[in-house]
Amino acid sequence: MKRAVFGIVGAGWRAEFFLRAAKELPEFFHVSIVVERNPEKAKRLERQWGVKVLPDLDALAKCREEVEFVVMCLSPDVMPAMLNKASDLGFYVLSETFALNCADAIEEYYHGIKDPSRVQFAEQYWLRPAHMARMAVIESGRIGRVTQAQISVGHGYHGVSLLRKYLDVGFENCVIRAWEFTNPIVEGPGRAGYPEKEQIIQDRQQFAVLDFGSKWGVFDFTEEQYFSKIRGSRVLIRGDRGEIENNTVRCLKDYKTPVEYNMTRSGSGIDEGLGAPVIEGIQAAGEWLYLNPFGRPRLSDEEIAIADTVWKMHQYVCGGESFYSLEEACQDQYLDCMIKSAVKSGESVKTRSHSWTK
């Protein structure tokens, strides 16, 4: 298949993930145009990345033949309007996930998209290598029917999307109980690095239980978790024949023969290895659970997952399958909103079906 040629709308921190992936994988991707209205940022983009920069979507529309689709990397407050405009102009759109605060706003947003079939979302968490390897274990049937998932990996809709993936629930309704509290912690690094001095801050933590009837999930996340060196991520998936605890698999060969094995990353650039720091894949018990779809790029797990969303969008535009639709994005946003509602009310809340689920 030919490489993906796409444009990016936005030039912030998130847009650079897509630019780095394209730079590292020129045989797969080419960023032909970036839309950025700030003249200083535009000049910096041209110098740093060697891309053509246009001031707005109207200018991009005049160069439509130069892009297969556009990637929207904008702040949540402007994303809905810009996505609507790109849709009105007839572009295929791969959008960063939006953030809305109630079901009515999500309904309005959903109905405002001119052609939902042209929109997919760059929800990348499930495409990270470790999550793909865990899902391969689940799909193999080793741990049986999954009925429980406990996720402490990503905030809000990111964590919810992983819960739905691991539990294999679509648009089913559920009952939610949720709590929010704060804990003291030494402030850790952020996007710009470590703070100038040591200080104790109050770290906000959100905890929710989603009961889908025969399946249930636990969502748990703290604000410091993304960059903190003293707050790790956790994943626990349980089925009737075993479980996955982070990178350890426990299951049964038969009812009286339990086995346990670890998932291990294969690559180079670790310890005495002189190769580039890359991940080739993840294996366990003599079997490959995940293979890097791009070979051996010098990219982080997050960048590999983002590149995978772009490649899946390319395949989608070329007639492939939907991979994370507007409807799925609306559902994960809705469940996130309902978790916040349960926190605020202090009571159980029950979800209901909306137009995007039909």
C-alpha positions in Angstrom: 0.0 0.0 0.0 1.2 3.5 -0.8 2.3 5.8 2.1 -0.1 8.0 3.9 0.0 11.7 2.8 -1.8 13.9 5.3 -2.1 17.4 6.8 -2.1 18.5 10.4 -4.3 21.3 11.8 -2.5 22.7 14.9 1.2 23.1 15.9 1.3 22.4 19.6 2.9 19.8 21.8 0.5 17.0 20.5 1.1 17.8 16.8 4.8 17.1 17.2 4.0 13.5 18.0 2.6 13.1 14.5 5.5 15.1 13.0 8.1 12.9 14.7 6.4 9.7 13.6 6.3 10.9 10.0 10.0 12.0 10.2 11.1 8.6 11.5 8.9 6.6 9.1 9.1 8.3 5.7 8.3 5.1 3.9 4.9 5.1 5.7 4.0 8.7 6.2 4.4 12.2 4.7 3.1 15.4 6.3 2.4 17.6 3.3 0.8 20.6 5.0 0.4 22.0 8.5 -2.3 24.6 9.3 -1.2 27.2 11.8 -2.5 30.8 12.0 0.3 32.1 14.2 3.0 33.6 11.9 5.9 32.9 14.3 4.9 29.3 14.9 4.4 28.9 11.1 8.0 30.0 10.5 9.3 27.7 13.2 7.5 24.8 11.7 8.9 25.5 8.2 12.4 25.7 9.6 12.2 22.7 12.0 10.2 20.3 10.0 10.4 21.5 6.4 6.7 21.5 5.9 4.4 23.8 4.0 2.3 25.9 6.4 -1.1 27.5 5.6 -3.0 29.9 7.8 -6.5 28.3 7.9 -8.8 25.5 6.7 -10.1 27.6 3.8 -6.5 27.8 2.4 -6.1 24.1 2.9 -9.3 23.4 1.0 -7.7 25.0 -2.1 -4.9 22.4 -1.8 -7.2 19.4 -1.2 -5.4 17.2 -3.7 -2.3 17.4 -1.5 -3.8 15.6 1.5 -5.7 12.3 1.9 -7.0 13.4 5.3 -6.3 15.9 8.0 -5.2 15.3 11.6 -6.8 17.7 14.1 -4.5 18.6 17.0 -6.2 21.5 18.7 -7.2 22.6 22.2 -10.5 21.2 23.5 -12.2 24.6 23.4 -11.7 25.1 19.6 -11.7 21.4 18.5 -15.5 21.0 18.0 -15.9 24.1 15.8 -12.8 23.3 13.7 -13.8 19.6 13.3 -17.3 20.7 12.2 -15.7 23.1 9.6 -13.3 20.4 8.3 -16.3 18.1 8.0 -18.3 20.7 6.1 -15.4 21.2 3.7 -15.6 17.5 2.9 -12.2 16.4 4.4 -11.6 13.0 6.0 -10.6 13.8 9.5 -8.5 12.0 12.1 -9.2 14.0 15.3 -7.6 14.1 18.7 -10.3 13.2 21.2 -12.5 16.2 22.1 -13.6 17.0 25.7 -17.2 17.9 26.5 -18.8 18.1 30.0 -22.3 16.7 29.6 -24.5 14.4 27.5 -26.4 17.3 25.9 -23.1 18.8 24.7 -22.0 15.5 23.2 -25.4 15.1 21.4 -25.1 18.6 19.9 -21.5 17.8 18.9 -22.5 14.5 17.3 -25.4 15.9 15.3 -23.2 18.9 14.2 -20.8 16.6 12.2 -22.0 16.7 8.6 -20.7 13.2 7.6 -19.7 11.1 10.6 -18.4 8.3 8.3 -15.5 10.6 7.3 -14.4 11.0 10.9 -12.2 8.8 13.0 -10.4 9.5 16.3 -6.8 9.2 17.3 -7.5 7.3 20.5 -4.1 5.6 20.8 -4.0 4.0 24.2 -5.3 0.6 23.1 -2.7 0.5 20.3 0.3 0.8 22.7 2.4 -2.4 22.5 1.7 -3.7 26.0 -2.1 -3.3 25.7 -2.0 -5.0 22.2 -0.1 -7.9 23.7 -2.6 -8.2 26.6 -5.5 -8.2 24.2 -3.8 -10.9 22.1 -3.7 -13.1 25.3 -7.4 -12.4 25.9 -8.2 -13.2 22.2 -6.3 -16.5 22.5 -8.8 -17.7 25.2 -6.1 -18.4 27.7 -7.8 -16.6 30.6 -11.3 -17.6 29.5 -14.2 -15.2 29.5 -13.1 -11.8 30.8 -15.5 -10.4 33.4 -13.4 -7.8 35.2 -10.9 -5.1 34.3 -9.1 -2.7 36.6 -7.3 0.1 34.8 -5.0 2.8 36.2 -3.3 4.0 33.0 -5.0 7.1 31.5 -7.3 9.9 32.6 -11.0 10.2 31.7 -12.0 9.0 28.3 -8.6 7.3 27.7 -9.1 5.1 30.7 -12.7 4.4 29.8 -11.8 3.4 26.3 -9.4 0.8 27.6 -12.0 -0.5 30.0 -14.4 -1.0 27.1 -11.8 -2.7 25.0 -10.6 -5.1 27.7 -14.2 -6.0 28.7 -15.4 -6.1 25.1 -18.4 -3.9 25.8 -19.8 -1.7 23.1 -22.6 0.7 24.0 -24.1 -1.3 26.8 -25.5 0.7 29.7 -24.0 0.4 33.2 -24.3 1.7 36.8 -21.5 3.9 38.0 -20.2 4.7 41.5 -17.4 7.1 41.7 -15.3 9.0 44.3 -12.6 11.7 44.1 -10.1 12.5 46.8 -6.6 14.1 47.1 -3.4 12.7 48.5 -0.1 14.6 49.3 2.8 13.9 47.0 6.2 15.4 46.2 5.6 17.2 42.9 7.2 15.4 40.0 8.1 16.4 36.4 5.7 17.6 33.8 6.0 18.4 30.1 8.7 20.9 30.7 10.7 18.7 33.1 11.3 18.8 36.9 10.1 21.7 39.1 12.7 24.1 40.4 12.5 22.9 44.0 10.9 20.2 46.1 7.4 20.8 47.3 4.4 18.8 48.4 1.2 19.2 46.3 -2.2 17.7 46.6 -2.7 15.1 43.9 -6.3 14.6 42.8 -7.4 11.0 42.3 -10.5 9.7 40.7 -11.9 6.2 41.4 -14.9 4.6 39.7 -16.7 1.3 39.5 -18.6 0.6 36.3 -21.1 -2.3 36.6 -22.2 -3.7 33.3 -24.2 -6.5 34.8 -22.1 -9.6 34.0 -19.0 -7.6 33.7 -17.5 -4.7 35.6 -14.6 -2.4 35.4 -12.6 -0.2 37.8 -11.2 3.1 36.7 -8.4 4.7 38.9 -6.2 7.6 38.0 -4.3 10.4 39.6 -3.3 13.7 37.9 0.5 13.2 38.7 0.6 9.7 37.2 1.5 10.6 33.6 5.0 11.9 34.4 5.6 10.9 38.0 8.4 8.6 38.8 6.7 7.4 42.0 3.2 6.7 40.7 3.1 3.7 38.3 0.4 2.4 36.0 -1.5 -0.8 36.8 -3.6 -3.2 34.8 -5.5 -6.3 36.1 -7.7 -8.3 33.7 -9.6 -11.3 35.1 -11.3 -14.1 33.3 -12.8 -17.4 34.5 -9.6 -19.3 33.6 -6.9 -16.9 34.6 -5.8 -13.3 34.8 -3.3 -10.8 33.4 -1.6 -8.7 36.1 0.4 -6.0 34.3 2.9 -8.2 32.3 2.2 -11.5 34.1 -0.2 -14.1 32.8 -1.7 -16.7 35.1 -3.9 -19.4 33.6 -4.8 -23.1 33.5 -3.6 -25.8 31.2 -6.3 -27.9 32.8 -8.3 -27.5 36.0 -5.5 -28.7 38.2 -2.4 -27.5 36.2 -1.9 -23.7 36.7 0.8 -22.0 34.7 2.4 -18.6 35.0 4.6 -16.6 32.6 5.7 -13.1 31.9 5.4 -11.0 28.8 8.8 -9.7 27.7 9.8 -6.9 25.4 12.2 -7.7 22.5 14.3 -5.0 21.0 17.7 -3.4 21.2 19.5 -0.4 22.8 19.2 -1.8 26.4 22.2 -2.5 28.7 25.1 -3.6 26.5 23.1 -3.6 23.3 24.7 -1.3 20.7 21.6 -1.1 18.5 19.1 1.8 18.4 16.6 1.9 21.2 13.7 0.2 19.6 10.9 -2.3 20.4 10.5 -5.2 18.0 7.7 -6.8 19.8 6.4 -8.6 22.9 6.5 -12.3 23.5 5.6 -14.8 26.1 5.8 -18.6 26.5 7.6 -19.0 23.2 5.0 -17.0 21.2 4.9 -13.5 19.8 2.0 -11.6 21.1 2.8 -8.3 19.4 5.0 -7.3 16.5 5.9 -3.7 15.8 3.9 -2.9 12.6 6.6 -0.4 11.5 9.7 -2.6 11.9 12.4 -1.0 14.0 11.7 2.8 14.3 13.3 4.9 17.0 9.9 5.8 18.5 8.4 5.6 22.0 5.4 3.3 22.7 3.2 6.3 22.6 4.6 7.5 19.2 4.2 3.9 17.8 0.6 3.9 18.9 0.0 7.4 17.3 1.6 6.3 14.1 -0.7 3.2 14.1 -3.8 5.5 14.3 -2.5 7.4 11.3 -1.8 4.2 9.3 -5.3 2.8 10.2 -6.8 6.1 9.0 -4.9 5.8 5.8 -6.3 2.3 5.4 -9.8 3.5 6.3 -9.7 6.3 3.6 -8.6 3.6 1.1 -11.7 1.5 2.0 -10.6 -0.3 5.2 -12.5 -0.8 8.4 -13.4 1.8 11.0 -11.1 1.6 14.0 -12.3 4.3 16.5 -15.4 6.0 15.2 -17.2 9.2 16.2 -19.8 7.0 17.9 -17.2 5.3 20.1 -15.6 8.6 20.9 -19.0 10.0 22.0 -19.6 6.9 24.2 -16.3 7.1 26.0 -16.8 10.9 26.5 -20.3 10.2 27.9 -19.1 7.5 30.3 -16.4 9.9 31.5 -19.0 12.6 32.0 -21.2 10.1 34.0 -18.2 9.3 36.2 -17.9 13.0 37.0 -21.6 13.1 37.7 -21.4 10.2 40.1 -18.5 12.0 41.9 -20.5 15.2 42.2 -23.7 13.6 43.4 -22.1 11.0 45.7 -24.7 8.5 44.5 -24.9 5.8 41.9 -25.8 6.9 38.4 -27.2 4.8 35.6 -26.2 5.5 32.0 -28.8 5.5 29.2 -28.7 5.1 25.4 -28.2 8.1 23.2 -28.5 8.8 19.5 -24.9 7.9 18.7 -25.5 4.3 20.1 -28.3 3.6 17.6 
